[in-house]
Each structure stands twice: as structure tokens, then as C-alpha cells.
Amino acid sequence: MICRYFKVAHRDMVYLKFILEAYEGMNVMSTVDNKVGIIRIAIMPGFVEDMDALLADLGQKVVMEPVEWSDEPLGF
């Protein structure tokens, strides 16, 4: 999977989740940091180009700031 991370406004999270869920099997969106508004979009192999086009289109409607994020587990 290819993971992309974005900072979005809280009010846009539900909208994005709703739209992205319509593309079932292509991606999975999850909230990584609700406090800051960071989401992860995990893109399934073979759908990267399609999802890039969809994300570019969604970026015209919703402010989605790409961010760097590490999913490495914390060692406690």
C-alpha cells in the first residue's frame, strides 16, 4: 500500500471519508491525529494513478495540505 498523509479541517474529515468510501477497494482513509487534523489515505496497489487524480479533484473543493508522517510504533 501507498500511504499519503494530509492535514485537513475537522469539518472536512467526514466529507472526505464519505467520498473516499464510495471508492471501495481502492483506498482506506483513517484519522491519524484528530487533534491536529491529520488523515492517512492508504491506496491499494494498482490504483495509485486513479487515486492521485481523485485527490487532485478533491483538493479543488477541500483544503488538503500534504504532510510528512511516520507510522512507526512508539516503543514503550
PDB file of N, CA, C and O in Angstrom:
ATOM      1  N   MET A   1       0.830  -1.191   0.000  1.00  0.00           N
ATOM      2  CA  MET A   1       0.000   0.000   0.000  1.00  0.00           C
ATOM      3  C   MET A   1       0.868   1.246   0.000  1.00  0.00           C
ATOM      4  O   MET A   1       1.959   1.269   0.568  1.00  0.00           O
ATOM      5  N   ILE A   2       0.369   2.247  -0.632  1.00  0.00           N
ATOM      6  CA  ILE A   2       0.990   3.565  -0.629  1.00  0.00           C
ATOM      7  C   ILE A   2       0.166   4.432   0.319  1.00  0.00           C
ATOM      8  O   ILE A   2      -1.052   4.531   0.169  1.00  0.00           O
ATOM      9  N   CYS A   3       0.818   5.051   1.280  1.00  0.00           N
ATOM     10  CA  CYS A   3       0.107   5.903   2.231  1.00  0.00           C
ATOM     11  C   CYS A   3       0.422   7.362   1.962  1.00  0.00           C
ATOM     12  O   CYS A   3       1.580   7.748   1.810  1.00  0.00           O
ATOM     13  N   ARG A   4      -0.622   8.158   1.908  1.00  0.00           N
ATOM     14  CA  ARG A   4      -0.495   9.611   1.762  1.00  0.00           C
ATOM     15  C   ARG A   4      -1.131  10.245   2.993  1.00  0.00           C
ATOM     16  O   ARG A   4      -2.154   9.774   3.490  1.00  0.00           O
ATOM     17  N   TYR A   5      -0.518  11.308   3.473  1.00  0.00           N
ATOM     18  CA  TYR A   5      -0.986  11.983   4.683  1.00  0.00           C
ATOM     19  C   TYR A   5      -1.327  13.431   4.348  1.00  0.00           C
ATOM     20  O   TYR A   5      -0.622  14.095   3.588  1.00  0.00           O
ATOM     21  N   PHE A   6      -2.423  13.903   4.933  1.00  0.00           N
ATOM     22  CA  PHE A   6      -2.879  15.257   4.687  1.00  0.00           C
ATOM     23  C   PHE A   6      -3.381  15.881   5.980  1.00  0.00           C
ATOM     24  O   PHE A   6      -3.925  15.201   6.851  1.00  0.00           O
ATOM     25  N   LYS A   7      -3.188  17.179   6.082  1.00  0.00           N
ATOM     26  CA  LYS A   7      -3.811  17.945   7.156  1.00  0.00           C
ATOM     27  C   LYS A   7      -5.056  18.573   6.566  1.00  0.00           C
ATOM     28  O   LYS A   7      -5.002  19.256   5.543  1.00  0.00           O
ATOM     29  N   VAL A   8      -6.187  18.332   7.229  1.00  0.00           N
ATOM     30  CA  VAL A   8      -7.463  18.860   6.754  1.00  0.00           C
ATOM     31  C   VAL A   8      -8.229  19.463   7.927  1.00  0.00           C
ATOM     32  O   VAL A   8      -7.979  19.131   9.086  1.00  0.00           O
ATOM     33  N   ALA A   9      -9.147  20.337   7.616  1.00  0.00           N
ATOM     34  CA  ALA A   9     -10.014  20.904   8.653  1.00  0.00           C
ATOM     35  C   ALA A   9     -10.940  19.810   9.168  1.00  0.00           C
ATOM     36  O   ALA A   9     -11.364  18.933   8.415  1.00  0.00           O
ATOM     37  N   HIS A  10     -11.244  19.872  10.447  1.00  0.00           N
ATOM     38  CA  HIS A  10     -12.121  18.871  11.050  1.00  0.00           C
ATOM     39  C   HIS A  10     -13.466  18.784  10.334  1.00  0.00           C
ATOM     40  O   HIS A  10     -14.015  17.693  10.182  1.00  0.00           O
ATOM     41  N   ARG A  11     -13.986  19.895   9.906  1.00  0.00           N
ATOM     42  CA  ARG A  11     -15.292  19.906   9.242  1.00  0.00           C
ATOM     43  C   ARG A  11     -15.265  19.151   7.914  1.00  0.00           C
ATOM     44  O   ARG A  11     -16.313  18.738   7.417  1.00  0.00           O
ATOM     45  N   ASP A  12     -14.073  18.966   7.334  1.00  0.00           N
ATOM     46  CA  ASP A  12     -13.951  18.284   6.044  1.00  0.00           C
ATOM     47  C   ASP A  12     -13.674  16.791   6.170  1.00  0.00           C
ATOM     48  O   ASP A  12     -13.761  16.063   5.181  1.00  0.00           O
ATOM     49  N   MET A  13     -13.345  16.331   7.356  1.00  0.00           N
ATOM     50  CA  MET A  13     -12.989  14.911   7.531  1.00  0.00           C
ATOM     51  C   MET A  13     -14.141  13.974   7.157  1.00  0.00           C
ATOM     52  O   MET A  13     -13.935  12.982   6.458  1.00  0.00           O
ATOM     53  N   VAL A  14     -15.331  14.284   7.616  1.00  0.00           N
ATOM     54  CA  VAL A  14     -16.474  13.417   7.333  1.00  0.00           C
ATOM     55  C   VAL A  14     -16.799  13.434   5.838  1.00  0.00           C
ATOM     56  O   VAL A  14     -17.098  12.393   5.253  1.00  0.00           O
ATOM     57  N   TYR A  15     -16.739  14.603   5.233  1.00  0.00           N
ATOM     58  CA  TYR A  15     -16.986  14.709   3.788  1.00  0.00           C
ATOM     59  C   TYR A  15     -15.999  13.841   3.010  1.00  0.00           C
ATOM     60  O   TYR A  15     -16.397  13.076   2.131  1.00  0.00           O
ATOM     61  N   LEU A  16     -14.712  13.963   3.337  1.00  0.00           N
ATOM     62  CA  LEU A  16     -13.702  13.173   2.639  1.00  0.00           C
ATOM     63  C   LEU A  16     -13.915  11.685   2.865  1.00  0.00           C
ATOM     64  O   LEU A  16     -13.810  10.897   1.925  1.00  0.00           O
ATOM     65  N   LYS A  17     -14.212  11.291   4.091  1.00  0.00           N
ATOM     66  CA  LYS A  17     -14.448   9.877   4.399  1.00  0.00           C
ATOM     67  C   LYS A  17     -15.615   9.352   3.562  1.00  0.00           C
ATOM     68  O   LYS A  17     -15.539   8.259   3.000  1.00  0.00           O
ATOM     69  N   PHE A  18     -16.682  10.124   3.482  1.00  0.00           N
ATOM     70  CA  PHE A  18     -17.860   9.729   2.711  1.00  0.00           C
ATOM     71  C   PHE A  18     -17.507   9.533   1.232  1.00  0.00           C
ATOM     72  O   PHE A  18     -17.879   8.523   0.634  1.00  0.00           O
ATOM     73  N   ILE A  19     -16.807  10.475   0.655  1.00  0.00           N
ATOM     74  CA  ILE A  19     -16.436  10.397  -0.763  1.00  0.00           C
ATOM     75  C   ILE A  19     -15.484   9.229  -0.998  1.00  0.00           C
ATOM     76  O   ILE A  19     -15.687   8.447  -1.927  1.00  0.00           O
ATOM     77  N   LEU A  20     -14.456   9.102  -0.176  1.00  0.00           N
ATOM     78  CA  LEU A  20     -13.455   8.057  -0.390  1.00  0.00           C
ATOM     79  C   LEU A  20     -14.017   6.655  -0.164  1.00  0.00           C
ATOM     80  O   LEU A  20     -13.575   5.704  -0.808  1.00  0.00           O
ATOM     81  N   GLU A  21     -14.978   6.519   0.735  1.00  0.00           N
ATOM     82  CA  GLU A  21     -15.602   5.206   0.945  1.00  0.00           C
ATOM     83  C   GLU A  21     -16.381   4.756  -0.282  1.00  0.00           C
ATOM     84  O   GLU A  21     -16.580   3.557  -0.476  1.00  0.00           O
ATOM     85  N   ALA A  22     -16.821   5.685  -1.107  1.00  0.00           N
ATOM     86  CA  ALA A  22     -17.520   5.331  -2.336  1.00  0.00           C
ATOM     87  C   ALA A  22     -16.595   4.607  -3.312  1.00  0.00           C
ATOM     88  O   ALA A  22     -17.063   3.902  -4.206  1.00  0.00           O
ATOM     89  N   TYR A  23     -15.302   4.777  -3.144  1.00  0.00           N
ATOM     90  CA  TYR A  23     -14.304   4.116  -3.985  1.00  0.00           C
ATOM     91  C   TYR A  23     -13.778   2.884  -3.257  1.00  0.00           C
ATOM     92  O   TYR A  23     -12.571   2.702  -3.102  1.00  0.00           O
ATOM     93  N   GLU A  24     -14.708   2.047  -2.818  1.00  0.00           N
ATOM     94  CA  GLU A  24     -14.412   0.850  -2.034  1.00  0.00           C
ATOM     95  C   GLU A  24     -13.405  -0.049  -2.753  1.00  0.00           C
ATOM     96  O   GLU A  24     -13.521  -0.304  -3.951  1.00  0.00           O
ATOM     97  N   GLY A  25     -12.440  -0.510  -2.009  1.00  0.00           N
ATOM     98  CA  GLY A  25     -11.422  -1.389  -2.557  1.00  0.00           C
ATOM     99  C   GLY A  25     -10.219  -0.664  -3.118  1.00  0.00           C
ATOM    100  O   GLY A  25      -9.182  -1.280  -3.367  1.00  0.00           O
ATOM    101  N   MET A  26     -10.344   0.647  -3.320  1.00  0.00           N
ATOM    102  CA  MET A  26      -9.233   1.421  -3.865  1.00  0.00           C
ATOM    103  C   MET A  26      -8.390   2.059  -2.768  1.00  0.00           C
ATOM    104  O   MET A  26      -7.190   2.269  -2.939  1.00  0.00           O
ATOM    105  N   ASN A  27      -9.034   2.369  -1.628  1.00  0.00           N
ATOM    106  CA  ASN A  27      -8.331   3.093  -0.580  1.00  0.00           C
ATOM    107  C   ASN A  27      -9.003   2.875   0.760  1.00  0.00           C
ATOM    108  O   ASN A  27     -10.127   2.384   0.853  1.00  0.00           O
ATOM    109  N   VAL A  28      -8.274   3.259   1.789  1.00  0.00           N
ATOM    110  CA  VAL A  28      -8.818   3.281   3.145  1.00  0.00           C
ATOM    111  C   VAL A  28      -8.358   4.586   3.774  1.00  0.00           C
ATOM    112  O   VAL A  28      -7.162   4.871   3.828  1.00  0.00           O
ATOM    113  N   MET A  29      -9.313   5.379   4.251  1.00  0.00           N
ATOM    114  CA  MET A  29      -8.968   6.621   4.935  1.00  0.00           C
ATOM    115  C   MET A  29      -9.118   6.415   6.430  1.00  0.00           C
ATOM    116  O   MET A  29     -10.095   5.828   6.893  1.00  0.00           O
ATOM    117  N   SER A  30      -8.149   6.900   7.174  1.00  0.00           N
ATOM    118  CA  SER A  30      -8.251   6.846   8.631  1.00  0.00           C
ATOM    119  C   SER A  30      -7.672   8.129   9.217  1.00  0.00           C
ATOM    120  O   SER A  30      -6.829   8.791   8.611  1.00  0.00           O
ATOM    121  N   THR A  31      -8.147   8.455  10.405  1.00  0.00           N
ATOM    122  CA  THR A  31      -7.646   9.625  11.110  1.00  0.00           C
ATOM    123  C   THR A  31      -6.427   9.211  11.909  1.00  0.00           C
ATOM    124  O   THR A  31      -6.481   8.260  12.689  1.00  0.00           O
ATOM    125  N   VAL A  32      -5.325   9.925  11.715  1.00  0.00           N
ATOM    126  CA  VAL A  32      -4.076   9.615  12.413  1.00  0.00           C
ATOM    127  C   VAL A  32      -3.947  10.475  13.662  1.00  0.00           C
ATOM    128  O   VAL A  32      -3.547   9.987  14.719  1.00  0.00           O
ATOM    129  N   ASP A  33      -4.282  11.745  13.542  1.00  0.00           N
ATOM    130  CA  ASP A  33      -4.220  12.673  14.674  1.00  0.00           C
ATOM    131  C   ASP A  33      -5.426  13.595  14.598  1.00  0.00           C
ATOM    132  O   ASP A  33      -5.432  14.574  13.852  1.00  0.00           O
ATOM    133  N   ASN A  34      -6.440  13.269  15.376  1.00  0.00           N
ATOM    134  CA  ASN A  34      -7.677  14.050  15.333  1.00  0.00           C
ATOM    135  C   ASN A  34      -7.481  15.469  15.847  1.00  0.00           C
ATOM    136  O   ASN A  34      -8.131  16.401  15.374  1.00  0.00           O
ATOM    137  N   LYS A  35      -6.600  15.629  16.799  1.00  0.00           N
ATOM    138  CA  LYS A  35      -6.366  16.954  17.392  1.00  0.00           C
ATOM    139  C   LYS A  35      -5.823  17.939  16.351  1.00  0.00           C
ATOM    140  O   LYS A  35      -6.237  19.098  16.298  1.00  0.00           O
ATOM    141  N   VAL A  36      -4.897  17.460  15.532  1.00  0.00           N
ATOM    142  CA  VAL A  36      -4.253  18.313  14.523  1.00  0.00           C
ATOM    143  C   VAL A  36      -5.002  18.277  13.193  1.00  0.00           C
ATOM    144  O   VAL A  36      -4.910  19.215  12.402  1.00  0.00           O
ATOM    145  N   GLY A  37      -5.739  17.200  12.947  1.00  0.00           N
ATOM    146  CA  GLY A  37      -6.470  17.068  11.688  1.00  0.00           C
ATOM    147  C   GLY A  37      -5.684  16.334  10.620  1.00  0.00           C
ATOM    148  O   GLY A  37      -5.768  16.671   9.439  1.00  0.00           O
ATOM    149  N   ILE A  38      -4.914  15.326  11.032  1.00  0.00           N
ATOM    150  CA  ILE A  38      -4.106  14.557  10.078  1.00  0.00           C
ATOM    151  C   ILE A  38      -4.853  13.279   9.711  1.00  0.00           C
ATOM    152  O   ILE A  38      -5.285  12.522  10.580  1.00  0.00           O
ATOM    153  N   ILE A  39      -4.997  13.052   8.398  1.00  0.00           N
ATOM    154  CA  ILE A  39      -5.605  11.821   7.913  1.00  0.00           C
ATOM    155  C   ILE A  39      -4.582  11.045   7.086  1.00  0.00           C
ATOM    156  O   ILE A  39      -3.647  11.612   6.519  1.00  0.00           O
ATOM    157  N   ARG A  40      -4.792   9.728   7.038  1.00  0.00           N
ATOM    158  CA  ARG A  40      -3.961   8.860   6.184  1.00  0.00           C
ATOM    159  C   ARG A  40      -4.883   8.241   5.151  1.00  0.00           C
ATOM    160  O   ARG A  40      -5.961   7.741   5.473  1.00  0.00           O
ATOM    161  N   ILE A  41      -4.444   8.283   3.918  1.00  0.00           N
ATOM    162  CA  ILE A  41      -5.160   7.602   2.850  1.00  0.00           C
ATOM    163  C   ILE A  41      -4.226   6.515   2.342  1.00  0.00           C
ATOM    164  O   ILE A  41      -3.200   6.787   1.718  1.00  0.00           O
ATOM    165  N   ALA A  42      -4.613   5.266   2.631  1.00  0.00           N
ATOM    166  CA  ALA A  42      -3.837   4.108   2.185  1.00  0.00           C
ATOM    167  C   ALA A  42      -4.408   3.673   0.834  1.00  0.00           C
ATOM    168  O   ALA A  42      -5.584   3.324   0.731  1.00  0.00           O
ATOM    169  N   ILE A  43      -3.576   3.699  -0.184  1.00  0.00           N
ATOM    170  CA  ILE A  43      -4.004   3.411  -1.548  1.00  0.00           C
ATOM    171  C   ILE A  43      -3.549   2.005  -1.922  1.00  0.00           C
ATOM    172  O   ILE A  43      -2.377   1.658  -1.778  1.00  0.00           O
ATOM    173  N   MET A  44      -4.486   1.209  -2.399  1.00  0.00           N
ATOM    174  CA  MET A  44      -4.192  -0.159  -2.779  1.00  0.00           C
ATOM    175  C   MET A  44      -3.377  -0.188  -4.069  1.00  0.00           C
ATOM    176  O   MET A  44      -3.533   0.678  -4.930  1.00  0.00           O
ATOM    177  N   PRO A  45      -2.501  -1.194  -4.196  1.00  0.00           N
ATOM    178  CA  PRO A  45      -1.693  -1.313  -5.410  1.00  0.00           C
ATOM    179  C   PRO A  45      -2.586  -1.359  -6.656  1.00  0.00           C
ATOM    180  O   PRO A  45      -3.650  -1.979  -6.662  1.00  0.00           O
ATOM    181  N   GLY A  46      -2.127  -0.696  -7.687  1.00  0.00           N
ATOM    182  CA  GLY A  46      -2.864  -0.674  -8.945  1.00  0.00           C
ATOM    183  C   GLY A  46      -3.831   0.494  -9.081  1.00  0.00           C
ATOM    184  O   GLY A  46      -4.380   0.727 -10.157  1.00  0.00           O
ATOM    185  N   PHE A  47      -4.040   1.231  -7.988  1.00  0.00           N
ATOM    186  CA  PHE A  47      -4.999   2.338  -8.020  1.00  0.00           C
ATOM    187  C   PHE A  47      -4.348   3.694  -7.739  1.00  0.00           C
ATOM    188  O   PHE A  47      -5.050   4.687  -7.542  1.00  0.00           O
ATOM    189  N   VAL A  48      -3.034   3.743  -7.720  1.00  0.00           N
ATOM    190  CA  VAL A  48      -2.338   4.979  -7.349  1.00  0.00           C
ATOM    191  C   VAL A  48      -2.678   6.116  -8.309  1.00  0.00           C
ATOM    192  O   VAL A  48      -2.987   7.220  -7.860  1.00  0.00           O
ATOM    193  N   GLU A  49      -2.629   5.876  -9.602  1.00  0.00           N
ATOM    194  CA  GLU A  49      -2.924   6.937 -10.576  1.00  0.00           C
ATOM    195  C   GLU A  49      -4.366   7.416 -10.459  1.00  0.00           C
ATOM    196  O   GLU A  49      -4.632   8.618 -10.492  1.00  0.00           O
ATOM    197  N   ASP A  50      -5.295   6.473 -10.322  1.00  0.00           N
ATOM    198  CA  ASP A  50      -6.706   6.849 -10.176  1.00  0.00           C
ATOM    199  C   ASP A  50      -6.931   7.668  -8.909  1.00  0.00           C
ATOM    200  O   ASP A  50      -7.653   8.665  -8.931  1.00  0.00           O
ATOM    201  N   MET A  51      -6.316   7.250  -7.810  1.00  0.00           N
ATOM    202  CA  MET A  51      -6.493   7.964  -6.550  1.00  0.00           C
ATOM    203  C   MET A  51      -5.809   9.332  -6.593  1.00  0.00           C
ATOM    204  O   MET A  51      -6.325  10.300  -6.035  1.00  0.00           O
ATOM    205  N   ASP A  52      -4.653   9.416  -7.251  1.00  0.00           N
ATOM    206  CA  ASP A  52      -3.996  10.724  -7.389  1.00  0.00           C
ATOM    207  C   ASP A  52      -4.907  11.701  -8.131  1.00  0.00           C
ATOM    208  O   ASP A  52      -5.000  12.872  -7.761  1.00  0.00           O
ATOM    209  N   ALA A  53      -5.575  11.222  -9.170  1.00  0.00           N
ATOM    210  CA  ALA A  53      -6.500  12.073  -9.920  1.00  0.00           C
ATOM    211  C   ALA A  53      -7.685  12.479  -9.038  1.00  0.00           C
ATOM    212  O   ALA A  53      -8.101  13.637  -9.051  1.00  0.00           O
ATOM    213  N   LEU A  54      -8.221  11.535  -8.280  1.00  0.00           N
ATOM    214  CA  LEU A  54      -9.341  11.834  -7.392  1.00  0.00           C
ATOM    215  C   LEU A  54      -8.923  12.825  -6.306  1.00  0.00           C
ATOM    216  O   LEU A  54      -9.658  13.767  -6.012  1.00  0.00           O
ATOM    217  N   LEU A  55      -7.748  12.620  -5.711  1.00  0.00           N
ATOM    218  CA  LEU A  55      -7.269  13.529  -4.663  1.00  0.00           C
ATOM    219  C   LEU A  55      -7.021  14.927  -5.209  1.00  0.00           C
ATOM    220  O   LEU A  55      -7.271  15.919  -4.524  1.00  0.00           O
ATOM    221  N   ALA A  56      -6.528  15.007  -6.442  1.00  0.00           N
ATOM    222  CA  ALA A  56      -6.325  16.321  -7.066  1.00  0.00           C
ATOM    223  C   ALA A  56      -7.668  17.026  -7.253  1.00  0.00           C
ATOM    224  O   ALA A  56      -7.778  18.231  -7.024  1.00  0.00           O
ATOM    225  N   ASP A  57      -8.687  16.274  -7.669  1.00  0.00           N
ATOM    226  CA  ASP A  57     -10.017  16.856  -7.837  1.00  0.00           C
ATOM    227  C   ASP A  57     -10.598  17.280  -6.487  1.00  0.00           C
ATOM    228  O   ASP A  57     -11.156  18.370  -6.365  1.00  0.00           O
ATOM    229  N   LEU A  58     -10.467  16.424  -5.480  1.00  0.00           N
ATOM    230  CA  LEU A  58     -10.961  16.777  -4.143  1.00  0.00           C
ATOM    231  C   LEU A  58     -10.231  17.992  -3.582  1.00  0.00           C
ATOM    232  O   LEU A  58     -10.809  18.786  -2.839  1.00  0.00           O
ATOM    233  N   GLY A  59      -8.956  18.130  -3.943  1.00  0.00           N
ATOM    234  CA  GLY A  59      -8.167  19.272  -3.494  1.00  0.00           C
ATOM    235  C   GLY A  59      -8.679  20.600  -4.028  1.00  0.00           C
ATOM    236  O   GLY A  59      -8.339  21.658  -3.498  1.00  0.00           O
ATOM    237  N   GLN A  60      -9.498  20.549  -5.076  1.00  0.00           N
ATOM    238  CA  GLN A  60     -10.126  21.761  -5.608  1.00  0.00           C
ATOM    239  C   GLN A  60     -11.315  22.199  -4.748  1.00  0.00           C
ATOM    240  O   GLN A  60     -11.729  23.358  -4.785  1.00  0.00           O
ATOM    241  N   LYS A  61     -11.857  21.252  -3.972  1.00  0.00           N
ATOM    242  CA  LYS A  61     -13.050  21.511  -3.165  1.00  0.00           C
ATOM    243  C   LYS A  61     -12.755  21.640  -1.680  1.00  0.00           C
ATOM    244  O   LYS A  61     -13.464  22.335  -0.953  1.00  0.00           O
ATOM    245  N   VAL A  62     -11.695  20.961  -1.236  1.00  0.00           N
ATOM    246  CA  VAL A  62     -11.335  20.892   0.177  1.00  0.00           C
ATOM    247  C   VAL A  62      -9.842  21.167   0.302  1.00  0.00           C
ATOM    248  O   VAL A  62      -9.048  20.658  -0.489  1.00  0.00           O
ATOM    249  N   VAL A  63      -9.460  21.964   1.283  1.00  0.00           N
ATOM    250  CA  VAL A  63      -8.040  22.219   1.508  1.00  0.00           C
ATOM    251  C   VAL A  63      -7.426  20.975   2.133  1.00  0.00           C
ATOM    252  O   VAL A  63      -7.781  20.579   3.243  1.00  0.00           O
ATOM    253  N   MET A  64      -6.496  20.366   1.399  1.00  0.00           N
ATOM    254  CA  MET A  64      -5.800  19.159   1.845  1.00  0.00           C
ATOM    255  C   MET A  64      -4.299  19.426   1.742  1.00  0.00           C
ATOM    256  O   MET A  64      -3.724  19.364   0.656  1.00  0.00           O
ATOM    257  N   GLU A  65      -3.679  19.718   2.864  1.00  0.00           N
ATOM    258  CA  GLU A  65      -2.257  20.040   2.878  1.00  0.00           C
ATOM    259  C   GLU A  65      -1.448  18.756   3.074  1.00  0.00           C
ATOM    260  O   GLU A  65      -1.544  18.130   4.129  1.00  0.00           O
ATOM    261  N   PRO A  66      -0.648  18.350   2.074  1.00  0.00           N
ATOM    262  CA  PRO A  66       0.177  17.147   2.252  1.00  0.00           C
ATOM    263  C   PRO A  66       1.160  17.348   3.405  1.00  0.00           C
ATOM    264  O   PRO A  66       1.746  18.420   3.552  1.00  0.00           O
ATOM    265  N   VAL A  67       1.333  16.318   4.208  1.00  0.00           N
ATOM    266  CA  VAL A  67       2.260  16.377   5.336  1.00  0.00           C
ATOM    267  C   VAL A  67       3.075  15.096   5.387  1.00  0.00           C
ATOM    268  O   VAL A  67       2.667  14.055   4.872  1.00  0.00           O
ATOM    269  N   GLU A  68       4.229  15.196   6.017  1.00  0.00           N
ATOM    270  CA  GLU A  68       5.060  14.017   6.281  1.00  0.00           C
ATOM    271  C   GLU A  68       4.601  13.433   7.600  1.00  0.00           C
ATOM    272  O   GLU A  68       4.318  14.175   8.541  1.00  0.00           O
ATOM    273  N   TRP A  69       4.523  12.117   7.683  1.00  0.00           N
ATOM    274  CA  TRP A  69       4.088  11.460   8.914  1.00  0.00           C
ATOM    275  C   TRP A  69       4.750  10.097   8.998  1.00  0.00           C
ATOM    276  O   TRP A  69       4.960   9.438   7.980  1.00  0.00           O
ATOM    277  N   SER A  70       5.074   9.681  10.198  1.00  0.00           N
ATOM    278  CA  SER A  70       5.674   8.364  10.415  1.00  0.00           C
ATOM    279  C   SER A  70       4.698   7.504  11.191  1.00  0.00           C
ATOM    280  O   SER A  70       4.193   7.910  12.238  1.00  0.00           O
ATOM    281  N   ASP A  71       4.434   6.313  10.674  1.00  0.00           N
ATOM    282  CA  ASP A  71       3.538   5.374  11.359  1.00  0.00           C
ATOM    283  C   ASP A  71       4.290   4.389  12.233  1.00  0.00           C
ATOM    284  O   ASP A  71       3.716   3.411  12.711  1.00  0.00           O
ATOM    285  N   GLU A  72       5.567   4.642  12.442  1.00  0.00           N
ATOM    286  CA  GLU A  72       6.338   3.704  13.235  1.00  0.00           C
ATOM    287  C   GLU A  72       5.798   3.670  14.657  1.00  0.00           C
ATOM    288  O   GLU A  72       5.550   4.714  15.261  1.00  0.00           O
ATOM    289  N   PRO A  73       5.618   2.470  15.185  1.00  0.00           N
ATOM    290  CA  PRO A  73       5.088   2.369  16.556  1.00  0.00           C
ATOM    291  C   PRO A  73       6.044   2.914  17.573  1.00  0.00           C
ATOM    292  O   PRO A  73       7.263   2.815  17.430  1.00  0.00           O
ATOM    293  N   LEU A  74       5.471   3.497  18.612  1.00  0.00           N
ATOM    294  CA  LEU A  74       6.277   4.020  19.701  1.00  0.00           C
ATOM    295  C   LEU A  74       6.703   2.875  20.611  1.00  0.00           C
ATOM    296  O   LEU A  74       5.894   2.008  20.943  1.00  0.00           O
ATOM    297  N   GLY A  75       7.956   2.869  21.011  1.00  0.00           N
ATOM    298  CA  GLY A  75       8.446   1.813  21.893  1.00  0.00           C
ATOM    299  C   GLY A  75       8.242   2.189  23.331  1.00  0.00           C
ATOM    300  O   GLY A  75       8.948   3.053  23.851  1.00  0.00           O
ATOM    301  N   PHE A  76       7.280   1.553  23.996  1.00  0.00           N
ATOM    302  CA  PHE A  76       7.018   1.836  25.406  1.00  0.00           C
ATOM    303  C   PHE A  76       7.559   0.719  26.247  1.00  0.00           C
ATOM    304  O   PHE A  76       7.445   0.757  27.472  1.00  0.00           O
TER     305      PHE A  76
END
